[in-house]
Structure formats: C-alpha cells, structure tokens
C-alpha cells in the first residue's frame, strides 16, 4: 500500500518514509507514526508524518 492517501495512515502504524535529505538516494527509514503532518486528503509524493523517534518524512510504504 502506498502512502499517498491520508485515510490509509493512522497513528501507531508501521511505515517506511523517505527523509528530506534522503530524497535523492531514496533511502527509506522505518518507524511508527506519531503525528500526521499533511492536512490534504492525498499528496502525490506521500503524506508527511512524524515518527515516534522524531524523524519527519513522506510515507512511501505502509507495513502490516
């Protein structure tokens, strides 16, 4: 599942995000969603979230 729809993302979900500094390389960071920062219903680059460890980035994958 991609992270482009805000309705698919909930606090506590395990996700992979790409950090701002990793956008060129595409390196993914895994973590648990703490806050959802994007207000719009969807975003073509991924919904921006803050993980529990404080990392901020756009969701690229949602894990079960």
PDB file of N, CA, C and O in Angstrom:
ATOM      1  N   UNK A   1       0.852  -1.180   0.000  1.00  0.00           N
ATOM      2  CA  UNK A   1       0.000   0.000   0.000  1.00  0.00           C
ATOM      3  C   UNK A   1       0.896   1.242   0.000  1.00  0.00           C
ATOM      4  O   UNK A   1       1.835   1.346   0.789  1.00  0.00           O
ATOM      5  N   UNK A   2       0.591   2.162  -0.886  1.00  0.00           N
ATOM      6  CA  UNK A   2       1.384   3.387  -0.932  1.00  0.00           C
ATOM      7  C   UNK A   2       0.874   4.377   0.115  1.00  0.00           C
ATOM      8  O   UNK A   2      -0.216   4.206   0.660  1.00  0.00           O
ATOM      9  N   UNK A   3       1.652   5.388   0.385  1.00  0.00           N
ATOM     10  CA  UNK A   3       1.302   6.355   1.419  1.00  0.00           C
ATOM     11  C   UNK A   3       0.772   7.659   0.885  1.00  0.00           C
ATOM     12  O   UNK A   3       1.004   8.710   1.482  1.00  0.00           O
ATOM     13  N   UNK A   4       0.051   7.620  -0.247  1.00  0.00           N
ATOM     14  CA  UNK A   4      -0.432   8.865  -0.846  1.00  0.00           C
ATOM     15  C   UNK A   4      -1.810   9.298  -0.354  1.00  0.00           C
ATOM     16  O   UNK A   4      -2.196  10.449  -0.558  1.00  0.00           O
ATOM     17  N   UNK A   5      -2.564   8.397   0.293  1.00  0.00           N
ATOM     18  CA  UNK A   5      -3.896   8.734   0.811  1.00  0.00           C
ATOM     19  C   UNK A   5      -3.859   8.868   2.320  1.00  0.00           C
ATOM     20  O   UNK A   5      -3.447   7.947   3.025  1.00  0.00           O
ATOM     21  N   UNK A   6      -4.295  10.029   2.816  1.00  0.00           N
ATOM     22  CA  UNK A   6      -4.264  10.307   4.251  1.00  0.00           C
ATOM     23  C   UNK A   6      -5.147   9.338   5.036  1.00  0.00           C
ATOM     24  O   UNK A   6      -4.829   8.995   6.175  1.00  0.00           O
ATOM     25  N   UNK A   7      -6.256   8.896   4.435  1.00  0.00           N
ATOM     26  CA  UNK A   7      -7.189   7.998   5.117  1.00  0.00           C
ATOM     27  C   UNK A   7      -6.554   6.642   5.436  1.00  0.00           C
ATOM     28  O   UNK A   7      -7.007   5.951   6.349  1.00  0.00           O
ATOM     29  N   UNK A   8      -5.507   6.253   4.693  1.00  0.00           N
ATOM     30  CA  UNK A   8      -4.841   4.966   4.909  1.00  0.00           C
ATOM     31  C   UNK A   8      -3.856   5.000   6.071  1.00  0.00           C
ATOM     32  O   UNK A   8      -3.403   3.952   6.530  1.00  0.00           O
ATOM     33  N   UNK A   9      -3.523   6.193   6.548  1.00  0.00           N
ATOM     34  CA  UNK A   9      -2.468   6.341   7.553  1.00  0.00           C
ATOM     35  C   UNK A   9      -3.076   6.723   8.897  1.00  0.00           C
ATOM     36  O   UNK A   9      -3.842   7.681   9.002  1.00  0.00           O
ATOM     37  N   UNK A  10      -2.725   5.965   9.906  1.00  0.00           N
ATOM     38  CA  UNK A  10      -3.223   6.210  11.263  1.00  0.00           C
ATOM     39  C   UNK A  10      -2.042   6.245  12.224  1.00  0.00           C
ATOM     40  O   UNK A  10      -0.989   5.671  11.947  1.00  0.00           O
ATOM     41  N   UNK A  11      -2.221   6.919  13.350  1.00  0.00           N
ATOM     42  CA  UNK A  11      -1.202   6.913  14.400  1.00  0.00           C
ATOM     43  C   UNK A  11      -0.973   5.484  14.862  1.00  0.00           C
ATOM     44  O   UNK A  11      -1.925   4.722  15.030  1.00  0.00           O
ATOM     45  N   UNK A  12       0.281   5.119  15.067  1.00  0.00           N
ATOM     46  CA  UNK A  12       0.610   3.784  15.535  1.00  0.00           C
ATOM     47  C   UNK A  12       0.934   2.791  14.433  1.00  0.00           C
ATOM     48  O   UNK A  12       1.362   1.673  14.718  1.00  0.00           O
ATOM     49  N   UNK A  13       0.735   3.185  13.160  1.00  0.00           N
ATOM     50  CA  UNK A  13       1.054   2.296  12.052  1.00  0.00           C
ATOM     51  C   UNK A  13       2.558   2.223  11.830  1.00  0.00           C
ATOM     52  O   UNK A  13       3.278   3.194  12.059  1.00  0.00           O
ATOM     53  N   UNK A  14       3.023   1.062  11.382  1.00  0.00           N
ATOM     54  CA  UNK A  14       4.418   0.886  10.994  1.00  0.00           C
ATOM     55  C   UNK A  14       4.546   1.275   9.522  1.00  0.00           C
ATOM     56  O   UNK A  14       3.847   0.728   8.668  1.00  0.00           O
ATOM     57  N   UNK A  15       5.443   2.223   9.226  1.00  0.00           N
ATOM     58  CA  UNK A  15       5.597   2.737   7.864  1.00  0.00           C
ATOM     59  C   UNK A  15       7.078   2.892   7.498  1.00  0.00           C
ATOM     60  O   UNK A  15       7.956   2.877   8.361  1.00  0.00           O
ATOM     61  N   UNK A  16       7.325   3.040   6.202  1.00  0.00           N
ATOM     62  CA  UNK A  16       8.639   3.430   5.701  1.00  0.00           C
ATOM     63  C   UNK A  16       8.493   4.823   5.108  1.00  0.00           C
ATOM     64  O   UNK A  16       7.594   5.072   4.305  1.00  0.00           O
ATOM     65  N   UNK A  17       9.382   5.728   5.505  1.00  0.00           N
ATOM     66  CA  UNK A  17       9.340   7.096   4.984  1.00  0.00           C
ATOM     67  C   UNK A  17      10.669   7.423   4.319  1.00  0.00           C
ATOM     68  O   UNK A  17      11.681   6.764   4.558  1.00  0.00           O
ATOM     69  N   UNK A  18      10.645   8.455   3.481  1.00  0.00           N
ATOM     70  CA  UNK A  18      11.884   8.993   2.932  1.00  0.00           C
ATOM     71  C   UNK A  18      12.080  10.368   3.569  1.00  0.00           C
ATOM     72  O   UNK A  18      11.207  11.232   3.494  1.00  0.00           O
ATOM     73  N   UNK A  19      13.238  10.552   4.193  1.00  0.00           N
ATOM     74  CA  UNK A  19      13.576  11.825   4.826  1.00  0.00           C
ATOM     75  C   UNK A  19      13.957  12.841   3.759  1.00  0.00           C
ATOM     76  O   UNK A  19      14.338  12.459   2.653  1.00  0.00           O
ATOM     77  N   UNK A  20      13.861  14.125   4.073  1.00  0.00           N
ATOM     78  CA  UNK A  20      14.174  15.186   3.123  1.00  0.00           C
ATOM     79  C   UNK A  20      15.589  15.003   2.555  1.00  0.00           C
ATOM     80  O   UNK A  20      15.792  15.116   1.346  1.00  0.00           O
ATOM     81  N   UNK A  21      16.558  14.723   3.420  1.00  0.00           N
ATOM     82  CA  UNK A  21      17.946  14.587   2.967  1.00  0.00           C
ATOM     83  C   UNK A  21      18.190  13.300   2.180  1.00  0.00           C
ATOM     84  O   UNK A  21      19.231  13.155   1.539  1.00  0.00           O
ATOM     85  N   UNK A  22      17.230  12.361   2.224  1.00  0.00           N
ATOM     86  CA  UNK A  22      17.381  11.088   1.504  1.00  0.00           C
ATOM     87  C   UNK A  22      16.553  11.026   0.223  1.00  0.00           C
ATOM     88  O   UNK A  22      16.480   9.970  -0.407  1.00  0.00           O
ATOM     89  N   UNK A  23      15.927  12.137  -0.176  1.00  0.00           N
ATOM     90  CA  UNK A  23      15.056  12.107  -1.340  1.00  0.00           C
ATOM     91  C   UNK A  23      15.800  11.733  -2.618  1.00  0.00           C
ATOM     92  O   UNK A  23      15.247  11.031  -3.464  1.00  0.00           O
ATOM     93  N   UNK A  24      17.040  12.187  -2.775  1.00  0.00           N
ATOM     94  CA  UNK A  24      17.811  11.858  -3.979  1.00  0.00           C
ATOM     95  C   UNK A  24      18.175  10.382  -4.018  1.00  0.00           C
ATOM     96  O   UNK A  24      18.047   9.740  -5.060  1.00  0.00           O
ATOM     97  N   UNK A  25      18.627   9.839  -2.895  1.00  0.00           N
ATOM     98  CA  UNK A  25      19.060   8.437  -2.850  1.00  0.00           C
ATOM     99  C   UNK A  25      17.887   7.477  -2.718  1.00  0.00           C
ATOM    100  O   UNK A  25      17.986   6.320  -3.127  1.00  0.00           O
ATOM    101  N   UNK A  26      16.766   7.946  -2.147  1.00  0.00           N
ATOM    102  CA  UNK A  26      15.600   7.091  -1.964  1.00  0.00           C
ATOM    103  C   UNK A  26      15.707   6.176  -0.755  1.00  0.00           C
ATOM    104  O   UNK A  26      14.909   5.250  -0.611  1.00  0.00           O
ATOM    105  N   UNK A  27      16.686   6.423   0.123  1.00  0.00           N
ATOM    106  CA  UNK A  27      16.853   5.611   1.325  1.00  0.00           C
ATOM    107  C   UNK A  27      15.621   5.726   2.214  1.00  0.00           C
ATOM    108  O   UNK A  27      15.161   6.828   2.512  1.00  0.00           O
ATOM    109  N   UNK A  28      15.088   4.573   2.638  1.00  0.00           N
ATOM    110  CA  UNK A  28      13.885   4.555   3.462  1.00  0.00           C
ATOM    111  C   UNK A  28      14.233   4.399   4.937  1.00  0.00           C
ATOM    112  O   UNK A  28      15.207   3.735   5.291  1.00  0.00           O
ATOM    113  N   UNK A  29      13.427   5.017   5.785  1.00  0.00           N
ATOM    114  CA  UNK A  29      13.551   4.923   7.233  1.00  0.00           C
ATOM    115  C   UNK A  29      12.258   4.327   7.769  1.00  0.00           C
ATOM    116  O   UNK A  29      11.172   4.808   7.448  1.00  0.00           O
ATOM    117  N   UNK A  30      12.368   3.286   8.583  1.00  0.00           N
ATOM    118  CA  UNK A  30      11.173   2.650   9.139  1.00  0.00           C
ATOM    119  C   UNK A  30      10.881   3.173  10.539  1.00  0.00           C
ATOM    120  O   UNK A  30      11.789   3.536  11.288  1.00  0.00           O
ATOM    121  N   UNK A  31       9.596   3.204  10.873  1.00  0.00           N
ATOM    122  CA  UNK A  31       9.205   3.638  12.202  1.00  0.00           C
ATOM    123  C   UNK A  31       7.708   3.596  12.388  1.00  0.00           C
ATOM    124  O   UNK A  31       6.965   3.140  11.519  1.00  0.00           O
ATOM    125  N   UNK A  32       7.276   4.083  13.543  1.00  0.00           N
ATOM    126  CA  UNK A  32       5.864   4.105  13.920  1.00  0.00           C
ATOM    127  C   UNK A  32       5.358   5.552  13.847  1.00  0.00           C
ATOM    128  O   UNK A  32       6.006   6.467  14.354  1.00  0.00           O
ATOM    129  N   UNK A  33       4.198   5.750  13.213  1.00  0.00           N
ATOM    130  CA  UNK A  33       3.633   7.091  13.042  1.00  0.00           C
ATOM    131  C   UNK A  33       3.219   7.670  14.392  1.00  0.00           C
ATOM    132  O   UNK A  33       2.475   7.046  15.148  1.00  0.00           O
ATOM    133  N   UNK A  34       3.718   8.880  14.684  1.00  0.00           N
ATOM    134  CA  UNK A  34       3.321   9.613  15.886  1.00  0.00           C
ATOM    135  C   UNK A  34       2.309  10.699  15.526  1.00  0.00           C
ATOM    136  O   UNK A  34       1.278  10.840  16.184  1.00  0.00           O
ATOM    137  N   UNK A  35       2.614  11.471  14.467  1.00  0.00           N
ATOM    138  CA  UNK A  35       1.738  12.566  14.031  1.00  0.00           C
ATOM    139  C   UNK A  35       1.629  12.565  12.513  1.00  0.00           C
ATOM    140  O   UNK A  35       2.584  12.229  11.813  1.00  0.00           O
ATOM    141  N   UNK A  36       0.452  12.946  12.009  1.00  0.00           N
ATOM    142  CA  UNK A  36       0.244  13.138  10.572  1.00  0.00           C
ATOM    143  C   UNK A  36       0.318  14.635  10.311  1.00  0.00           C
ATOM    144  O   UNK A  36      -0.460  15.402  10.879  1.00  0.00           O
ATOM    145  N   UNK A  37       1.247  15.058   9.458  1.00  0.00           N
ATOM    146  CA  UNK A  37       1.505  16.483   9.255  1.00  0.00           C
ATOM    147  C   UNK A  37       0.821  17.059   8.018  1.00  0.00           C
ATOM    148  O   UNK A  37       0.601  18.269   7.956  1.00  0.00           O
ATOM    149  N   UNK A  38       0.482  16.233   7.037  1.00  0.00           N
ATOM    150  CA  UNK A  38      -0.199  16.703   5.829  1.00  0.00           C
ATOM    151  C   UNK A  38      -1.692  16.827   6.111  1.00  0.00           C
ATOM    152  O   UNK A  38      -2.308  15.892   6.622  1.00  0.00           O
ATOM    153  N   UNK A  39      -2.274  17.976   5.780  1.00  0.00           N
ATOM    154  CA  UNK A  39      -3.697  18.204   6.020  1.00  0.00           C
ATOM    155  C   UNK A  39      -4.583  17.759   4.865  1.00  0.00           C
ATOM    156  O   UNK A  39      -5.747  17.425   5.080  1.00  0.00           O
ATOM    157  N   UNK A  40      -4.047  17.748   3.623  1.00  0.00           N
ATOM    158  CA  UNK A  40      -4.874  17.402   2.467  1.00  0.00           C
ATOM    159  C   UNK A  40      -5.181  15.900   2.445  1.00  0.00           C
ATOM    160  O   UNK A  40      -4.469  15.107   3.061  1.00  0.00           O
ATOM    161  N   UNK A  41      -6.234  15.523   1.738  1.00  0.00           N
ATOM    162  CA  UNK A  41      -6.696  14.131   1.692  1.00  0.00           C
ATOM    163  C   UNK A  41      -5.690  13.210   1.019  1.00  0.00           C
ATOM    164  O   UNK A  41      -5.588  12.035   1.370  1.00  0.00           O
ATOM    165  N   UNK A  42      -4.948  13.740   0.053  1.00  0.00           N
ATOM    166  CA  UNK A  42      -3.899  12.951  -0.588  1.00  0.00           C
ATOM    167  C   UNK A  42      -2.784  13.858  -1.091  1.00  0.00           C
ATOM    168  O   UNK A  42      -2.970  15.063  -1.266  1.00  0.00           O
ATOM    169  N   UNK A  43      -1.625  13.255  -1.320  1.00  0.00           N
ATOM    170  CA  UNK A  43      -0.470  14.000  -1.808  1.00  0.00           C
ATOM    171  C   UNK A  43       0.336  13.055  -2.682  1.00  0.00           C
ATOM    172  O   UNK A  43       0.669  11.949  -2.256  1.00  0.00           O
ATOM    173  N   UNK A  44       0.652  13.476  -3.896  1.00  0.00           N
ATOM    174  CA  UNK A  44       1.281  12.577  -4.865  1.00  0.00           C
ATOM    175  C   UNK A  44       2.689  12.116  -4.468  1.00  0.00           C
ATOM    176  O   UNK A  44       3.145  11.083  -4.958  1.00  0.00           O
ATOM    177  N   UNK A  45       3.384  12.847  -3.602  1.00  0.00           N
ATOM    178  CA  UNK A  45       4.710  12.417  -3.130  1.00  0.00           C
ATOM    179  C   UNK A  45       4.631  11.617  -1.831  1.00  0.00           C
ATOM    180  O   UNK A  45       5.645  11.091  -1.372  1.00  0.00           O
ATOM    181  N   UNK A  46       3.466  11.519  -1.243  1.00  0.00           N
ATOM    182  CA  UNK A  46       3.306  10.797   0.017  1.00  0.00           C
ATOM    183  C   UNK A  46       2.903  11.734   1.134  1.00  0.00           C
ATOM    184  O   UNK A  46       3.272  12.909   1.134  1.00  0.00           O
ATOM    185  N   UNK A  47       2.145  11.213   2.088  1.00  0.00           N
ATOM    186  CA  UNK A  47       1.692  12.000   3.231  1.00  0.00           C
ATOM    187  C   UNK A  47       2.862  12.221   4.178  1.00  0.00           C
ATOM    188  O   UNK A  47       3.586  11.279   4.500  1.00  0.00           O
ATOM    189  N   UNK A  48       3.051  13.453   4.624  1.00  0.00           N
ATOM    190  CA  UNK A  48       4.156  13.770   5.539  1.00  0.00           C
ATOM    191  C   UNK A  48       3.755  13.417   6.966  1.00  0.00           C
ATOM    192  O   UNK A  48       2.684  13.799   7.438  1.00  0.00           O
ATOM    193  N   UNK A  49       4.637  12.677   7.650  1.00  0.00           N
ATOM    194  CA  UNK A  49       4.377  12.240   9.015  1.00  0.00           C
ATOM    195  C   UNK A  49       5.606  12.463   9.893  1.00  0.00           C
ATOM    196  O   UNK A  49       6.722  12.626   9.400  1.00  0.00           O
ATOM    197  N   UNK A  50       5.372  12.465  11.209  1.00  0.00           N
ATOM    198  CA  UNK A  50       6.461  12.457  12.197  1.00  0.00           C
ATOM    199  C   UNK A  50       6.434  11.094  12.866  1.00  0.00           C
ATOM    200  O   UNK A  50       5.386  10.643  13.328  1.00  0.00           O
ATOM    201  N   UNK A  51       7.586  10.437  12.918  1.00  0.00           N
ATOM    202  CA  UNK A  51       7.683   9.131  13.570  1.00  0.00           C
ATOM    203  C   UNK A  51       7.908   9.318  15.057  1.00  0.00           C
ATOM    204  O   UNK A  51       8.193  10.428  15.508  1.00  0.00           O
ATOM    205  N   UNK A  52       7.783   8.236  15.831  1.00  0.00           N
ATOM    206  CA  UNK A  52       7.960   8.303  17.283  1.00  0.00           C
ATOM    207  C   UNK A  52       9.366   8.746  17.671  1.00  0.00           C
ATOM    208  O   UNK A  52       9.554   9.320  18.743  1.00  0.00           O
ATOM    209  N   UNK A  53      10.360   8.487  16.812  1.00  0.00           N
ATOM    210  CA  UNK A  53      11.730   8.914  17.123  1.00  0.00           C
ATOM    211  C   UNK A  53      12.011  10.351  16.695  1.00  0.00           C
ATOM    212  O   UNK A  53      13.130  10.839  16.853  1.00  0.00           O
ATOM    213  N   UNK A  54      10.988  11.037  16.149  1.00  0.00           N
ATOM    214  CA  UNK A  54      11.125  12.439  15.781  1.00  0.00           C
ATOM    215  C   UNK A  54      11.451  12.684  14.319  1.00  0.00           C
ATOM    216  O   UNK A  54      11.444  13.833  13.879  1.00  0.00           O
ATOM    217  N   UNK A  55      11.738  11.636  13.549  1.00  0.00           N
ATOM    218  CA  UNK A  55      12.056  11.790  12.124  1.00  0.00           C
ATOM    219  C   UNK A  55      10.805  12.231  11.368  1.00  0.00           C
ATOM    220  O   UNK A  55       9.702  11.758  11.643  1.00  0.00           O
ATOM    221  N   UNK A  56      10.990  13.151  10.404  1.00  0.00           N
ATOM    222  CA  UNK A  56       9.882  13.660   9.599  1.00  0.00           C
ATOM    223  C   UNK A  56      10.159  13.344   8.133  1.00  0.00           C
ATOM    224  O   UNK A  56      11.250  13.606   7.626  1.00  0.00           O
ATOM    225  N   UNK A  57       9.164  12.782   7.462  1.00  0.00           N
ATOM    226  CA  UNK A  57       9.325  12.476   6.056  1.00  0.00           C
ATOM    227  C   UNK A  57       8.011  12.064   5.428  1.00  0.00           C
ATOM    228  O   UNK A  57       6.969  12.062   6.084  1.00  0.00           O
ATOM    229  N   UNK A  58       8.067  11.714   4.148  1.00  0.00           N
ATOM    230  CA  UNK A  58       6.866  11.320   3.413  1.00  0.00           C
ATOM    231  C   UNK A  58       6.761   9.808   3.334  1.00  0.00           C
ATOM    232  O   UNK A  58       7.743   9.115   3.069  1.00  0.00           O
ATOM    233  N   UNK A  59       5.545   9.305   3.570  1.00  0.00           N
ATOM    234  CA  UNK A  59       5.300   7.867   3.597  1.00  0.00           C
ATOM    235  C   UNK A  59       5.443   7.285   2.193  1.00  0.00           C
ATOM    236  O   UNK A  59       4.820   7.758   1.243  1.00  0.00           O
ATOM    237  N   UNK A  60       6.273   6.254   2.082  1.00  0.00           N
ATOM    238  CA  UNK A  60       6.452   5.545   0.813  1.00  0.00           C
ATOM    239  C   UNK A  60       5.837   4.144   0.878  1.00  0.00           C
ATOM    240  O   UNK A  60       5.469   3.592  -0.159  1.00  0.00           O
ATOM    241  N   UNK A  61       5.720   3.561   2.069  1.00  0.00           N
ATOM    242  CA  UNK A  61       5.122   2.227   2.211  1.00  0.00           C
ATOM    243  C   UNK A  61       4.501   2.091   3.586  1.00  0.00           C
ATOM    244  O   UNK A  61       4.996   2.639   4.572  1.00  0.00           O
ATOM    245  N   UNK A  62       3.398   1.343   3.631  1.00  0.00           N
ATOM    246  CA  UNK A  62       2.712   1.041   4.899  1.00  0.00           C
ATOM    247  C   UNK A  62       2.864  -0.445   5.138  1.00  0.00           C
ATOM    248  O   UNK A  62       2.582  -1.250   4.251  1.00  0.00           O
ATOM    249  N   UNK A  63       3.310  -0.823   6.339  1.00  0.00           N
ATOM    250  CA  UNK A  63       3.532  -2.229   6.686  1.00  0.00           C
ATOM    251  C   UNK A  63       2.352  -2.763   7.491  1.00  0.00           C
ATOM    252  O   UNK A  63       1.681  -2.020   8.207  1.00  0.00           O
ATOM    253  N   UNK A  64       2.116  -4.047   7.362  1.00  0.00           N
ATOM    254  CA  UNK A  64       1.031  -4.700   8.109  1.00  0.00           C
ATOM    255  C   UNK A  64       1.455  -5.006   9.533  1.00  0.00           C
ATOM    256  O   UNK A  64       0.670  -5.554  10.307  1.00  0.00           O
TER     257      UNK A  64
END
